[in-house]
Amino acid sequence: MSVTRLKRKNRKDRAKAARRRTSLKVQNFKPVAKAVDIEKIKEEFKAKK
C-alpha cells in the first residue's frame, strides 16, 4: 500500500515542480524588442497637438 502512495506523491511533486518552472519562465519572459523609430513617434505626438 505504501508503494502506491509514494508513486502518487512523486507524481504530485513533479507536477508542482513543473508548475513552478513554467510560472518562473512566464515571469522572466521579455517580449522581443522590435526596431522602433523614436523620432517618428515624437513627430506624431507633435502633429496631434
PQR file of N, CA, C, O and H, with PARSE charges and radii, in Angstrom:
ATOM      1  N   MET A   1       0.825  -1.197   0.000 -0.4000 1.5000
ATOM      2  CA  MET A   1       0.000   0.000   0.000 -0.0000 2.0000
ATOM      3  C   MET A   1       0.863   1.253   0.000  0.5500 1.7000
ATOM      4  O   MET A   1       0.527   2.256  -0.630 -0.5500 1.4000
ATOM      5  N   SER A   2       1.965   1.183   0.706 -0.4000 1.5000
ATOM      6  CA  SER A   2       2.811   2.383   0.762 -0.0000 2.0000
ATOM      7  C   SER A   2       3.435   2.697  -0.593  0.5500 1.7000
ATOM      8  O   SER A   2       3.756   3.853  -0.867 -0.5500 1.4000
ATOM      9  H   SER A   2       2.239   0.369   1.217  0.4000 1.0000
ATOM     10  N   VAL A   3       3.610   1.693  -1.444 -0.4000 1.5000
ATOM     11  CA  VAL A   3       4.225   1.908  -2.755 -0.0000 2.0000
ATOM     12  C   VAL A   3       3.352   2.821  -3.605  0.5500 1.7000
ATOM     13  O   VAL A   3       3.857   3.750  -4.234 -0.5500 1.4000
ATOM     14  H   VAL A   3       3.349   0.754  -1.222  0.4000 1.0000
ATOM     15  N   THR A   4       2.029   2.562  -3.632 -0.4000 1.5000
ATOM     16  CA  THR A   4       1.142   3.391  -4.444 -0.0000 2.0000
ATOM     17  C   THR A   4       1.146   4.829  -3.936  0.5500 1.7000
ATOM     18  O   THR A   4       1.068   5.776  -4.719 -0.5500 1.4000
ATOM     19  H   THR A   4       1.618   1.807  -3.122  0.4000 1.0000
ATOM     20  N   ARG A   5       1.234   4.978  -2.642 -0.4000 1.5000
ATOM     21  CA  ARG A   5       1.243   6.321  -2.078 -0.0000 2.0000
ATOM     22  C   ARG A   5       2.507   7.056  -2.505  0.5500 1.7000
ATOM     23  O   ARG A   5       2.455   8.244  -2.824 -0.5500 1.4000
ATOM     24  H   ARG A   5       1.297   4.209  -2.006  0.4000 1.0000
ATOM     25  N   LEU A   6       3.637   6.366  -2.513 -0.4000 1.5000
ATOM     26  CA  LEU A   6       4.879   7.011  -2.917 -0.0000 2.0000
ATOM     27  C   LEU A   6       4.835   7.412  -4.389  0.5500 1.7000
ATOM     28  O   LEU A   6       5.340   8.469  -4.765 -0.5500 1.4000
ATOM     29  H   LEU A   6       3.680   5.401  -2.254  0.4000 1.0000
ATOM     30  N   LYS A   7       4.227   6.564  -5.218 -0.4000 1.5000
ATOM     31  CA  LYS A   7       4.102   6.907  -6.636 -0.0000 2.0000
ATOM     32  C   LYS A   7       3.260   8.161  -6.796  0.5500 1.7000
ATOM     33  O   LYS A   7       3.586   9.047  -7.585 -0.5500 1.4000
ATOM     34  H   LYS A   7       3.817   5.705  -4.912  0.4000 1.0000
ATOM     35  N   ARG A   8       2.181   8.226  -6.043 -0.4000 1.5000
ATOM     36  CA  ARG A   8       1.283   9.377  -6.134 -0.0000 2.0000
ATOM     37  C   ARG A   8       2.001  10.640  -5.677  0.5500 1.7000
ATOM     38  O   ARG A   8       1.887  11.696  -6.298 -0.5500 1.4000
ATOM     39  H   ARG A   8       1.915   7.506  -5.402  0.4000 1.0000
ATOM     40  N   LYS A   9       2.744  10.511  -4.579 -0.4000 1.5000
ATOM     41  CA  LYS A   9       3.482  11.661  -4.049 -0.0000 2.0000
ATOM     42  C   LYS A   9       4.527  12.134  -5.062  0.5500 1.7000
ATOM     43  O   LYS A   9       4.731  13.333  -5.252 -0.5500 1.4000
ATOM     44  H   LYS A   9       2.837   9.652  -4.075  0.4000 1.0000
ATOM     45  N   ASN A  10       5.182  11.163  -5.708 -0.4000 1.5000
ATOM     46  CA  ASN A  10       6.185  11.504  -6.714 -0.0000 2.0000
ATOM     47  C   ASN A  10       5.550  12.279  -7.872  0.5500 1.7000
ATOM     48  O   ASN A  10       6.090  13.288  -8.328 -0.5500 1.4000
ATOM     49  H   ASN A  10       5.016  10.189  -5.554  0.4000 1.0000
ATOM     50  N   ARG A  11       4.396  11.793  -8.341 -0.4000 1.5000
ATOM     51  CA  ARG A  11       3.695  12.485  -9.425 -0.0000 2.0000
ATOM     52  C   ARG A  11       3.309  13.896  -9.013  0.5500 1.7000
ATOM     53  O   ARG A  11       3.445  14.845  -9.786 -0.5500 1.4000
ATOM     54  H   ARG A  11       3.957  10.973  -7.972  0.4000 1.0000
ATOM     55  N   LYS A  12       2.821  14.020  -7.769 -0.4000 1.5000
ATOM     56  CA  LYS A  12       2.377  15.316  -7.267 -0.0000 2.0000
ATOM     57  C   LYS A  12       3.551  16.288  -7.173  0.5500 1.7000
ATOM     58  O   LYS A  12       3.439  17.454  -7.552 -0.5500 1.4000
ATOM     59  H   LYS A  12       2.711  13.249  -7.141  0.4000 1.0000
ATOM     60  N   ASP A  13       4.683  15.788  -6.658 -0.4000 1.5000
ATOM     61  CA  ASP A  13       5.862  16.639  -6.533 -0.0000 2.0000
ATOM     62  C   ASP A  13       6.371  17.078  -7.902  0.5500 1.7000
ATOM     63  O   ASP A  13       6.758  18.233  -8.080 -0.5500 1.4000
ATOM     64  H   ASP A  13       4.774  14.840  -6.350  0.4000 1.0000
ATOM     65  N   ARG A  14       6.371  16.163  -8.867 -0.4000 1.5000
ATOM     66  CA  ARG A  14       6.826  16.518 -10.214 -0.0000 2.0000
ATOM     67  C   ARG A  14       5.904  17.556 -10.835  0.5500 1.7000
ATOM     68  O   ARG A  14       6.362  18.487 -11.498 -0.5500 1.4000
ATOM     69  H   ARG A  14       6.057  15.225  -8.722  0.4000 1.0000
ATOM     70  N   ALA A  15       4.602  17.393 -10.619 -0.4000 1.5000
ATOM     71  CA  ALA A  15       3.644  18.341 -11.182 -0.0000 2.0000
ATOM     72  C   ALA A  15       3.835  19.721 -10.558  0.5500 1.7000
ATOM     73  O   ALA A  15       3.768  20.743 -11.241 -0.5500 1.4000
ATOM     74  H   ALA A  15       4.230  16.636 -10.081  0.4000 1.0000
ATOM     75  N   LYS A  16       4.074  19.730  -9.247 -0.4000 1.5000
ATOM     76  CA  LYS A  16       4.285  21.002  -8.555 -0.0000 2.0000
ATOM     77  C   LYS A  16       5.533  21.700  -9.087  0.5500 1.7000
ATOM     78  O   LYS A  16       5.532  22.911  -9.304 -0.5500 1.4000
ATOM     79  H   LYS A  16       4.128  18.900  -8.692  0.4000 1.0000
ATOM     80  N   ALA A  17       6.601  20.923  -9.295 -0.4000 1.5000
ATOM     81  CA  ALA A  17       7.844  21.486  -9.816 -0.0000 2.0000
ATOM     82  C   ALA A  17       7.643  22.005 -11.237  0.5500 1.7000
ATOM     83  O   ALA A  17       8.179  23.054 -11.597 -0.5500 1.4000
ATOM     84  H   ALA A  17       6.602  19.938  -9.118  0.4000 1.0000
ATOM     85  N   ALA A  18       6.879  21.281 -12.040 -0.4000 1.5000
ATOM     86  CA  ALA A  18       6.626  21.709 -13.425 -0.0000 2.0000
ATOM     87  C   ALA A  18       5.842  23.018 -13.440  0.5500 1.7000
ATOM     88  O   ALA A  18       6.135  23.916 -14.229 -0.5500 1.4000
ATOM     89  H   ALA A  18       6.444  20.429 -11.748  0.4000 1.0000
ATOM     90  N   ARG A  19       4.838  23.119 -12.558 -0.4000 1.5000
ATOM     91  CA  ARG A  19       4.065  24.369 -12.477 -0.0000 2.0000
ATOM     92  C   ARG A  19       4.959  25.527 -12.076  0.5500 1.7000
ATOM     93  O   ARG A  19       4.855  26.622 -12.629 -0.5500 1.4000
ATOM     94  H   ARG A  19       4.600  22.390 -11.917  0.4000 1.0000
ATOM     95  N   ARG A  20       5.845  25.282 -11.105 -0.4000 1.5000
ATOM     96  CA  ARG A  20       6.759  26.333 -10.636 -0.0000 2.0000
ATOM     97  C   ARG A  20       7.702  26.757 -11.758  0.5500 1.7000
ATOM     98  O   ARG A  20       7.923  27.950 -11.968 -0.5500 1.4000
ATOM     99  H   ARG A  20       5.930  24.393 -10.655  0.4000 1.0000
ATOM    100  N   ARG A  21       8.260  25.774 -12.484 -0.4000 1.5000
ATOM    101  CA  ARG A  21       9.164  26.089 -13.595 -0.0000 2.0000
ATOM    102  C   ARG A  21       8.482  26.941 -14.644  0.5500 1.7000
ATOM    103  O   ARG A  21       9.040  27.936 -15.106 -0.5500 1.4000
ATOM    104  H   ARG A  21       8.080  24.805 -12.313  0.4000 1.0000
ATOM    105  N   THR A  22       7.259  26.546 -15.026 -0.4000 1.5000
ATOM    106  CA  THR A  22       6.566  27.300 -16.069 -0.0000 2.0000
ATOM    107  C   THR A  22       6.214  28.697 -15.586  0.5500 1.7000
ATOM    108  O   THR A  22       6.290  29.649 -16.363 -0.5500 1.4000
ATOM    109  H   THR A  22       6.805  25.737 -14.651  0.4000 1.0000
ATOM    110  N   SER A  23       5.829  28.847 -14.320 -0.4000 1.5000
ATOM    111  CA  SER A  23       5.478  30.176 -13.816 -0.0000 2.0000
ATOM    112  C   SER A  23       6.714  31.074 -13.793  0.5500 1.7000
ATOM    113  O   SER A  23       6.624  32.264 -14.095 -0.5500 1.4000
ATOM    114  H   SER A  23       5.766  28.075 -13.688  0.4000 1.0000
ATOM    115  N   LEU A  24       7.872  30.505 -13.435 -0.4000 1.5000
ATOM    116  CA  LEU A  24       9.098  31.302 -13.437 -0.0000 2.0000
ATOM    117  C   LEU A  24       9.480  31.696 -14.863  0.5500 1.7000
ATOM    118  O   LEU A  24       9.955  32.808 -15.092 -0.5500 1.4000
ATOM    119  H   LEU A  24       7.945  29.539 -13.190  0.4000 1.0000
ATOM    120  N   LYS A  25       9.277  30.796 -15.814 -0.4000 1.5000
ATOM    121  CA  LYS A  25       9.567  31.126 -17.204 -0.0000 2.0000
ATOM    122  C   LYS A  25       8.690  32.277 -17.667  0.5500 1.7000
ATOM    123  O   LYS A  25       9.157  33.184 -18.356 -0.5500 1.4000
ATOM    124  H   LYS A  25       8.891  29.892 -15.627  0.4000 1.0000
ATOM    125  N   VAL A  26       7.408  32.241 -17.285 -0.4000 1.5000
ATOM    126  CA  VAL A  26       6.484  33.304 -17.685 -0.0000 2.0000
ATOM    127  C   VAL A  26       6.901  34.626 -17.047  0.5500 1.7000
ATOM    128  O   VAL A  26       6.844  35.668 -17.699 -0.5500 1.4000
ATOM    129  H   VAL A  26       7.028  31.504 -16.725  0.4000 1.0000
ATOM    130  N   GLN A  27       7.320  34.598 -15.785 -0.4000 1.5000
ATOM    131  CA  GLN A  27       7.721  35.827 -15.104 -0.0000 2.0000
ATOM    132  C   GLN A  27       8.968  36.441 -15.725  0.5500 1.7000
ATOM    133  O   GLN A  27       9.098  37.664 -15.783 -0.5500 1.4000
ATOM    134  H   GLN A  27       7.367  33.751 -15.255  0.4000 1.0000
ATOM    135  N   ASN A  28       9.883  35.598 -16.187 -0.4000 1.5000
ATOM    136  CA  ASN A  28      11.137  36.094 -16.742 -0.0000 2.0000
ATOM    137  C   ASN A  28      11.046  36.426 -18.221  0.5500 1.7000
ATOM    138  O   ASN A  28      12.012  36.917 -18.804 -0.5500 1.4000
ATOM    139  H   ASN A  28       9.778  34.605 -16.140  0.4000 1.0000
ATOM    140  N   PHE A  29       9.896  36.163 -18.837 -0.4000 1.5000
ATOM    141  CA  PHE A  29       9.772  36.362 -20.277 -0.0000 2.0000
ATOM    142  C   PHE A  29       9.815  37.848 -20.601  0.5500 1.7000
ATOM    143  O   PHE A  29       9.107  38.649 -19.991 -0.5500 1.4000
ATOM    144  H   PHE A  29       9.112  35.764 -18.363  0.4000 1.0000
ATOM    145  N   LYS A  30      10.652  38.205 -21.565 -0.4000 1.5000
ATOM    146  CA  LYS A  30      10.689  39.575 -22.069 -0.0000 2.0000
ATOM    147  C   LYS A  30      10.243  39.550 -23.517  0.5500 1.7000
ATOM    148  O   LYS A  30      10.748  38.748 -24.303 -0.5500 1.4000
ATOM    149  H   LYS A  30      11.227  37.554 -22.060  0.4000 1.0000
ATOM    150  N   PRO A  31       9.303  40.416 -23.888 -0.5600 1.5000
ATOM    151  CA  PRO A  31       8.895  40.442 -25.286  0.2800 2.0000
ATOM    152  C   PRO A  31      10.048  40.908 -26.167  0.5500 1.7000
ATOM    153  O   PRO A  31      10.919  41.654 -25.722 -0.5500 1.4000
ATOM    154  N   VAL A  32      10.044  40.465 -27.407 -0.4000 1.5000
ATOM    155  CA  VAL A  32      11.111  40.823 -28.329 -0.0000 2.0000
ATOM    156  C   VAL A  32      10.959  42.292 -28.695  0.5500 1.7000
ATOM    157  O   VAL A  32       9.902  42.723 -29.153 -0.5500 1.4000
ATOM    158  H   VAL A  32       9.336  39.858 -27.769  0.4000 1.0000
ATOM    159  N   ALA A  33      12.034  43.059 -28.486 -0.4000 1.5000
ATOM    160  CA  ALA A  33      12.009  44.486 -28.794 -0.0000 2.0000
ATOM    161  C   ALA A  33      12.209  44.666 -30.290  0.5500 1.7000
ATOM    162  O   ALA A  33      13.257  44.320 -30.834 -0.5500 1.4000
ATOM    163  H   ALA A  33      12.893  42.708 -28.114  0.4000 1.0000
ATOM    164  N   LYS A  34      11.201  45.206 -30.942 -0.4000 1.5000
ATOM    165  CA  LYS A  34      11.294  45.430 -32.378 -0.0000 2.0000
ATOM    166  C   LYS A  34      11.925  46.797 -32.614  0.5500 1.7000
ATOM    167  O   LYS A  34      11.962  47.635 -31.712 -0.5500 1.4000
ATOM    168  H   LYS A  34      10.349  45.486 -30.499  0.4000 1.0000
ATOM    169  N   ALA A  35      12.414  47.017 -33.812 -0.4000 1.5000
ATOM    170  CA  ALA A  35      13.031  48.297 -34.153 -0.0000 2.0000
ATOM    171  C   ALA A  35      11.950  49.373 -34.166  0.5500 1.7000
ATOM    172  O   ALA A  35      11.027  49.329 -34.981 -0.5500 1.4000
ATOM    173  H   ALA A  35      12.384  46.337 -34.544  0.4000 1.0000
ATOM    174  N   VAL A  36      12.072  50.346 -33.251 -0.4000 1.5000
ATOM    175  CA  VAL A  36      11.080  51.411 -33.126 -0.0000 2.0000
ATOM    176  C   VAL A  36      11.745  52.726 -33.494  0.5500 1.7000
ATOM    177  O   VAL A  36      12.832  53.045 -33.011 -0.5500 1.4000
ATOM    178  H   VAL A  36      12.821  50.383 -32.589  0.4000 1.0000
ATOM    179  N   ASP A  37      11.077  53.483 -34.354 -0.4000 1.5000
ATOM    180  CA  ASP A  37      11.602  54.783 -34.763 -0.0000 2.0000
ATOM    181  C   ASP A  37      11.082  55.837 -33.791  0.5500 1.7000
ATOM    182  O   ASP A  37       9.927  56.253 -33.889 -0.5500 1.4000
ATOM    183  H   ASP A  37      10.194  53.224 -34.745  0.4000 1.0000
ATOM    184  N   ILE A  38      11.916  56.267 -32.860 -0.4000 1.5000
ATOM    185  CA  ILE A  38      11.506  57.192 -31.802 -0.0000 2.0000
ATOM    186  C   ILE A  38      11.174  58.562 -32.381  0.5500 1.7000
ATOM    187  O   ILE A  38      10.204  59.198 -31.971 -0.5500 1.4000
ATOM    188  H   ILE A  38      12.853  55.929 -32.780  0.4000 1.0000
ATOM    189  N   GLU A  39      11.970  59.006 -33.320 -0.4000 1.5000
ATOM    190  CA  GLU A  39      11.740  60.328 -33.911 -0.0000 2.0000
ATOM    191  C   GLU A  39      10.372  60.397 -34.599  0.5500 1.7000
ATOM    192  O   GLU A  39       9.679  61.411 -34.516 -0.5500 1.4000
ATOM    193  H   GLU A  39      12.759  58.490 -33.653  0.4000 1.0000
ATOM    194  N   LYS A  40       9.999  59.331 -35.264 -0.4000 1.5000
ATOM    195  CA  LYS A  40       8.702  59.292 -35.951 -0.0000 2.0000
ATOM    196  C   LYS A  40       7.567  59.404 -34.933  0.5500 1.7000
ATOM    197  O   LYS A  40       6.584  60.105 -35.172 -0.5500 1.4000
ATOM    198  H   LYS A  40      10.562  58.508 -35.331  0.4000 1.0000
ATOM    199  N   ILE A  41       7.703  58.720 -33.809 -0.4000 1.5000
ATOM    200  CA  ILE A  41       6.669  58.765 -32.765 -0.0000 2.0000
ATOM    201  C   ILE A  41       6.565  60.172 -32.194  0.5500 1.7000
ATOM    202  O   ILE A  41       5.463  60.670 -31.964 -0.5500 1.4000
ATOM    203  H   ILE A  41       8.502  58.151 -33.615  0.4000 1.0000
ATOM    204  N   LYS A  42       7.715  60.821 -31.964 -0.4000 1.5000
ATOM    205  CA  LYS A  42       7.702  62.198 -31.451 -0.0000 2.0000
ATOM    206  C   LYS A  42       6.986  63.130 -32.420  0.5500 1.7000
ATOM    207  O   LYS A  42       6.222  63.998 -31.996 -0.5500 1.4000
ATOM    208  H   LYS A  42       8.610  60.417 -32.151  0.4000 1.0000
ATOM    209  N   GLU A  43       7.228  62.955 -33.727 -0.4000 1.5000
ATOM    210  CA  GLU A  43       6.560  63.792 -34.723 -0.0000 2.0000
ATOM    211  C   GLU A  43       5.054  63.575 -34.707  0.5500 1.7000
ATOM    212  O   GLU A  43       4.284  64.521 -34.871 -0.5500 1.4000
ATOM    213  H   GLU A  43       7.848  62.250 -34.071  0.4000 1.0000
ATOM    214  N   GLU A  44       4.630  62.319 -34.508 -0.4000 1.5000
ATOM    215  CA  GLU A  44       3.192  62.038 -34.450 -0.0000 2.0000
ATOM    216  C   GLU A  44       2.547  62.743 -33.270  0.5500 1.7000
ATOM    217  O   GLU A  44       1.437  63.259 -33.400 -0.5500 1.4000
ATOM    218  H   GLU A  44       5.255  61.550 -34.375  0.4000 1.0000
ATOM    219  N   PHE A  45       3.217  62.780 -32.110 -0.4000 1.5000
ATOM    220  CA  PHE A  45       2.668  63.463 -30.952 -0.0000 2.0000
ATOM    221  C   PHE A  45       2.581  64.956 -31.205  0.5500 1.7000
ATOM    222  O   PHE A  45       1.607  65.594 -30.805 -0.5500 1.4000
ATOM    223  H   PHE A  45       4.119  62.361 -32.004  0.4000 1.0000
ATOM    224  N   LYS A  46       3.588  65.527 -31.866 -0.4000 1.5000
ATOM    225  CA  LYS A  46       3.564  66.961 -32.177 -0.0000 2.0000
ATOM    226  C   LYS A  46       2.422  67.262 -33.152  0.5500 1.7000
ATOM    227  O   LYS A  46       1.780  68.308 -33.051 -0.5500 1.4000
ATOM    228  H   LYS A  46       4.379  65.009 -32.191  0.4000 1.0000
ATOM    229  N   ALA A  47       2.173  66.369 -34.078 -0.4000 1.5000
ATOM    230  CA  ALA A  47       1.107  66.581 -35.063 -0.0000 2.0000
ATOM    231  C   ALA A  47      -0.262  66.538 -34.386  0.5500 1.7000
ATOM    232  O   ALA A  47      -1.176  67.241 -34.819 -0.5500 1.4000
ATOM    233  H   ALA A  47       2.695  65.520 -34.161  0.4000 1.0000
ATOM    234  N   LYS A  48      -0.428  65.734 -33.340 -0.4000 1.5000
ATOM    235  CA  LYS A  48      -1.707  65.659 -32.649 -0.0000 2.0000
ATOM    236  C   LYS A  48      -2.033  66.951 -31.920  0.5500 1.7000
ATOM    237  O   LYS A  48      -3.201  67.323 -31.807 -0.5500 1.4000
ATOM    238  H   LYS A  48       0.314  65.163 -32.988  0.4000 1.0000
ATOM    239  N   LYS A  49      -1.004  67.643 -31.420 -0.4000 1.5000
ATOM    240  CA  LYS A  49      -1.232  68.909 -30.704 -0.0000 2.0000
ATOM    241  C   LYS A  49      -1.586  69.987 -31.672  0.5500 1.7000
ATOM    242  O   LYS A  49      -1.816  71.128 -31.268 -0.5500 1.4000
ATOM    243  H   LYS A  49      -0.055  67.341 -31.511  0.4000 1.0000
TER
END
